[in-house]
Amino acid sequence: MTTQQIPVVVLAGFLGAGKTTLLNHLLRSSRGTRIGVMVNDFGDIGIDAMRIAGQVGSTVSLGNGCLCCAVDASELDEYLEVLTRPESRLDVIVIEASGLAEPQELVRMVLASENERIVYGGLVQVVDAAEFSATRERHPETDRHLPIADLVVVNKTDRVSGPELLAVHETVGALAGKAVVVDATHGRIDPELLFDRVVPEGEIEGQMSIEDILYGDGDDDGDADGDGDPRAHTHTSYETVSLTAATPLHPRRLMAFLDARPEGLYRIKGFVDFGAADPDNRYAVHAVGRFLRFYPERWPAGEERLTQLVLIGSGVDAAGLRKELAECGQNGPQDAPDEHSMWGVLRYVQQTEEEPEAP
């Protein structure tokens, strides 16, 4: 069986955009999920234990199963090795880009890492809706950062009018291309957009946690304006589309679907049955933004051979996605994949020293 890899999410955004607020929200709503955080300065993170840590090279346990370490960019791989040790039992790692390096450099370092225990979890770029135009003037590199983002969080939407927010979306959309764009207030996005939350034993999935109740209306930036806007107290919306298919999928048609993923579709996870194209293995699939990877693993003994996928995004057409995926199914013996049909899939299988390169 494939060892579960830890997604590494890069969190970027200029000073004041609200990325630290978003990071604190993820930590407070972690519940049973163990989060590792890499930052270059503990000072703005609203956890007392982190405020007293102080120096690069420090590692702090946050008491809720999460860990934090202060690093600089040159130490990234070293601390990935520390945080991914089995005894840490982390479920996700978040790297705050500010002060460490350009976001694209951090993404490059994560993708180039030889650490087999991690997988790229996407670049999340946070922008301030109210200060977006001024930020672009002060930081023209914004126009370079947005096109490489996988998810753009337009934060502080409660501070702008409807037309102003629409103008921000038009500019962000033009710069960010196919990146998913979601709105948020006080950095409150649903963690499910970024990673799979662990539900503690005895807790019902989806129920409100103590953290939700205690911090639901909180604002770590201290910028609540008390205007009663209901958007300030809710997670940004997203949709989850689940698909189960008993018919094996045709590798070429599935790759055509994945290559043309519709706008708004941010994450894909699950298992694919390619039938006669590889009867011995099912393929775990992990896609975030533009990143895609397959992991072949032996079918568990006695398990029904099904394709089971979960697609997560914002503003997606659920019925359309189900229809497109259904059209990827194999249509009887006459539609059996040929010997070359798996090449497109194998391009996205991580090679090991024992495995030959895909043709």
SULVENFEN-V769846 format. One record per residue. N is the residue number from 1. RES is the residue in one small letter. SS is DSSP state (a for helix, b for strand, c for the rest). PHI is phi as a letter, one per 20 degrees, with the letter a starting at -180 (* if undefined). NEAR is the number of other ideal C-beta (glycine too) atoms within 12 Angstrom. Layout:
{{N | RES | SS | PHI | NEAR} {N | RES | SS | PHI | NEAR}}
//
This chain:
{{1 | m | c | * | 15} {2 | t | c | f | 24} {3 | t | c | f | 17} {4 | q | c | f | 24} {5 | q | c | e | 28} {6 | i | b | e | 36} {7 | p | b | f | 39} {8 | v | b | d | 43} {9 | v | b | d | 47} {10 | v | b | e | 48} {11 | l | b | d | 46} {12 | a | b | c | 44} {13 | g | c | q | 40} {14 | f | c | f | 30} {15 | l | c | g | 22} {16 | g | c | n | 28} {17 | a | c | f | 40} {18 | g | c | o | 45} {19 | k | a | f | 43} {20 | t | a | f | 40} {21 | t | a | f | 37} {22 | l | a | f | 49} {23 | l | a | f | 49} {24 | n | a | f | 35} {25 | h | a | f | 41} {26 | l | a | f | 48} {27 | l | a | f | 39} {28 | r | a | f | 32} {29 | s | c | d | 35} {30 | s | c | f | 38} {31 | r | c | l | 31} {32 | g | c | e | 23} {33 | t | c | e | 33} {34 | r | c | e | 33} {35 | i | b | d | 46} {36 | g | b | d | 44} {37 | v | b | c | 43} {38 | m | b | d | 50} {39 | v | b | c | 39} {40 | n | c | d | 32} {41 | d | c | b | 26} {42 | f | c | f | 32} {43 | g | c | g | 19} {44 | d | c | e | 25} {45 | i | c | e | 37} {46 | g | c | e | 26} {47 | i | c | c | 30} {48 | d | a | g | 13} {49 | a | a | f | 21} {50 | m | a | f | 32} {51 | r | a | f | 19} {52 | i | c | e | 14} {53 | a | c | f | 25} {54 | g | c | n | 17} {55 | q | c | c | 17} {56 | v | c | g | 22} {57 | g | c | n | 19} {58 | s | c | f | 25} {59 | t | b | c | 29} {60 | v | b | c | 28} {61 | s | b | e | 22} {62 | l | c | e | 30} {63 | g | c | n | 15} {64 | n | c | d | 26} {65 | g | c | n | 22} {66 | c | c | e | 39} {67 | l | b | c | 38} {68 | c | b | c | 44} {69 | c | b | c | 40} {70 | a | b | d | 30} {71 | v | c | c | 36} {72 | d | c | d | 23} {73 | a | a | g | 27} {74 | s | a | f | 16} {75 | e | a | e | 24} {76 | l | a | g | 35} {77 | d | a | f | 26} {78 | e | a | f | 21} {79 | y | a | e | 38} {80 | l | a | f | 34} {81 | e | a | f | 23} {82 | v | a | f | 26} {83 | l | a | f | 38} {84 | t | c | e | 34} {85 | r | c | f | 19} {86 | p | a | g | 13} {87 | e | a | f | 10} {88 | s | a | f | 26} {89 | r | c | l | 21} {90 | l | c | e | 37} {91 | d | c | d | 33} {92 | v | b | b | 44} {93 | i | b | c | 46} {94 | v | b | d | 45} {95 | i | b | d | 48} {96 | e | b | e | 43} {97 | a | c | f | 40} {98 | s | c | g | 34} {99 | g | c | n | 27} {100 | l | c | e | 30} {101 | a | c | a | 26} {102 | e | c | f | 23} {103 | p | a | g | 38} {104 | q | a | f | 22} {105 | e | a | f | 23} {106 | l | a | f | 42} {107 | v | a | f | 36} {108 | r | a | g | 19} {109 | m | a | f | 32} {110 | v | a | f | 39} {111 | l | a | f | 27} {112 | a | a | e | 16} {113 | s | c | f | 28} {114 | e | c | e | 16} {115 | n | c | f | 27} {116 | e | c | f | 19} {117 | r | c | e | 26} {118 | i | b | d | 37} {119 | v | b | b | 36} {120 | y | b | f | 35} {121 | g | b | d | 40} {122 | g | b | o | 42} {123 | l | b | d | 43} {124 | v | b | d | 52} {125 | q | b | d | 49} {126 | v | b | d | 50} {127 | v | b | c | 49} {128 | d | b | e | 41} {129 | a | c | f | 38} {130 | a | c | f | 27} {131 | e | c | d | 28} {132 | f | a | f | 38} {133 | s | a | f | 19} {134 | a | a | f | 18} {135 | t | a | f | 32} {136 | r | a | f | 23} {137 | e | a | f | 13} {138 | r | a | f | 16} {139 | h | c | c | 26} {140 | p | c | f | 14} {141 | e | c | f | 20} {142 | t | a | g | 34} {143 | d | a | f | 22} {144 | r | a | e | 19} {145 | h | a | f | 37} {146 | l | a | f | 39} {147 | p | a | f | 24} {148 | i | a | e | 34} {149 | a | c | f | 41} {150 | d | c | e | 41} {151 | l | b | c | 47} {152 | v | b | d | 49} {153 | v | b | d | 51} {154 | v | b | e | 48} {155 | n | b | e | 49} {156 | k | c | m | 39} {157 | t | a | f | 36} {158 | d | a | f | 34} {159 | r | a | e | 30} {160 | v | c | c | 28} {161 | s | c | f | 15} {162 | g | a | g | 15} {163 | p | a | f | 11} {164 | e | a | f | 22} {165 | l | a | f | 29} {166 | l | a | f | 18} {167 | a | a | f | 19} {168 | v | a | f | 37} {169 | h | a | f | 26} {170 | e | a | f | 16} {171 | t | a | f | 24} {172 | v | a | f | 38} {173 | g | a | f | 25} {174 | a | a | f | 17} {175 | l | a | e | 27} {176 | a | a | e | 35} {177 | g | c | m | 19} {178 | k | c | e | 26} {179 | a | c | f | 35} {180 | v | b | f | 42} {181 | v | b | d | 43} {182 | v | b | c | 43} {183 | d | b | e | 39} {184 | a | c | b | 43} {185 | t | c | c | 40} {186 | h | c | l | 38} {187 | g | c | m | 45} {188 | r | c | e | 40} {189 | i | c | d | 41} {190 | d | c | f | 32} {191 | p | a | g | 39} {192 | e | a | f | 31} {193 | l | a | f | 41} {194 | l | c | d | 41} {195 | f | c | b | 38} {196 | d | c | f | 28} {197 | r | c | f | 25} {198 | v | c | e | 26} {199 | v | c | e | 19} {200 | p | c | g | 19} {201 | e | c | g | 9} {202 | g | c | n | 9} {203 | e | c | d | 18} {204 | i | c | e | 11} {205 | e | c | f | 17} {206 | g | c | n | 14} {207 | q | c | f | 14} {208 | m | c | f | 16} {209 | s | c | e | 25} {210 | i | a | g | 16} {211 | e | a | f | 27} {212 | d | a | f | 24} {213 | i | a | f | 14} {214 | l | a | f | 12} {215 | y | a | d | 25} {216 | g | c | g | 21} {217 | d | c | d | 22} {218 | g | c | f | 25} {219 | d | c | b | 29} {220 | d | c | f | 27} {221 | d | c | e | 29} {222 | g | c | m | 14} {223 | d | c | d | 24} {224 | a | c | f | 20} {225 | d | c | d | 18} {226 | g | c | m | 11} {227 | d | c | e | 15} {228 | g | c | m | 11} {229 | d | c | f | 22} {230 | p | a | f | 11} {231 | r | a | f | 27} {232 | a | a | f | 28} {233 | h | a | c | 23} {234 | t | c | c | 21} {235 | h | c | f | 29} {236 | t | c | f | 36} {237 | s | c | e | 22} {238 | y | c | b | 32} {239 | e | b | d | 29} {240 | t | b | d | 27} {241 | v | b | d | 30} {242 | s | b | d | 20} {243 | l | b | c | 32} {244 | t | b | c | 22} {245 | a | b | c | 28} {246 | a | c | e | 16} {247 | t | c | e | 24} {248 | p | c | g | 33} {249 | l | b | e | 45} {250 | h | c | e | 35} {251 | p | a | g | 39} {252 | r | a | f | 25} {253 | r | a | f | 29} {254 | l | a | f | 42} {255 | m | a | f | 30} {256 | a | a | f | 19} {257 | f | a | f | 33} {258 | l | a | f | 34} {259 | d | a | f | 18} {260 | a | c | d | 15} {261 | r | c | g | 31} {262 | p | c | f | 26} {263 | e | c | g | 21} {264 | g | c | n | 31} {265 | l | b | e | 40} {266 | y | b | d | 46} {267 | r | b | c | 42} {268 | i | b | c | 39} {269 | k | b | b | 34} {270 | g | b | p | 31} {271 | f | b | c | 34} {272 | v | b | c | 47} {273 | d | c | d | 37} {274 | f | c | e | 38} {275 | g | a | l | 34} {276 | a | a | f | 23} {277 | a | a | f | 33} {278 | d | a | b | 28} {279 | p | c | f | 17} {280 | d | c | e | 15} {281 | n | b | c | 28} {282 | r | b | d | 33} {283 | y | b | c | 40} {284 | a | b | f | 34} {285 | v | b | c | 39} {286 | h | b | c | 36} {287 | a | b | c | 36} {288 | v | b | b | 40} {289 | g | c | l | 39} {290 | r | c | e | 29} {291 | f | b | e | 31} {292 | l | b | b | 33} {293 | r | b | b | 30} {294 | f | b | d | 36} {295 | y | b | c | 31} {296 | p | b | f | 31} {297 | e | b | b | 21} {298 | r | b | f | 18} {299 | w | c | f | 23} {300 | p | c | f | 14} {301 | a | c | g | 8} {302 | g | c | m | 6} {303 | e | c | e | 14} {304 | e | c | f | 15} {305 | r | c | e | 28} {306 | l | c | c | 23} {307 | t | b | e | 33} {308 | q | b | c | 25} {309 | l | b | c | 36} {310 | v | b | c | 29} {311 | l | b | d | 35} {312 | i | b | c | 39} {313 | g | b | a | 37} {314 | s | c | c | 34} {315 | g | c | m | 23} {316 | v | c | e | 27} {317 | d | c | e | 19} {318 | a | a | f | 23} {319 | a | a | f | 13} {320 | g | a | f | 21} {321 | l | a | f | 32} {322 | r | a | f | 22} {323 | k | a | f | 16} {324 | e | a | f | 27} {325 | l | a | f | 37} {326 | a | a | f | 24} {327 | e | c | f | 21} {328 | c | c | e | 33} {329 | g | b | f | 30} {330 | q | c | f | 30} {331 | n | c | d | 17} {332 | g | c | n | 12} {333 | p | a | g | 10} {334 | q | a | f | 9} {335 | d | a | d | 22} {336 | a | c | f | 19} {337 | p | c | f | 31} {338 | d | c | e | 15} {339 | e | c | f | 12} {340 | h | c | e | 14} {341 | s | c | f | 27} {342 | m | c | e | 31} {343 | w | a | g | 20} {344 | g | a | f | 27} {345 | v | a | f | 36} {346 | l | a | f | 27} {347 | r | c | f | 19} {348 | y | c | d | 30} {349 | v | b | e | 28} {350 | q | c | f | 30} {351 | q | c | e | 17} {352 | t | c | d | 14} {353 | e | c | f | 9} {354 | e | c | e | 6} {355 | e | c | e | 11} {356 | p | c | f | 10} {357 | e | c | f | 13} {358 | a | c | f | 17} {359 | p | c | g | 12}}
//
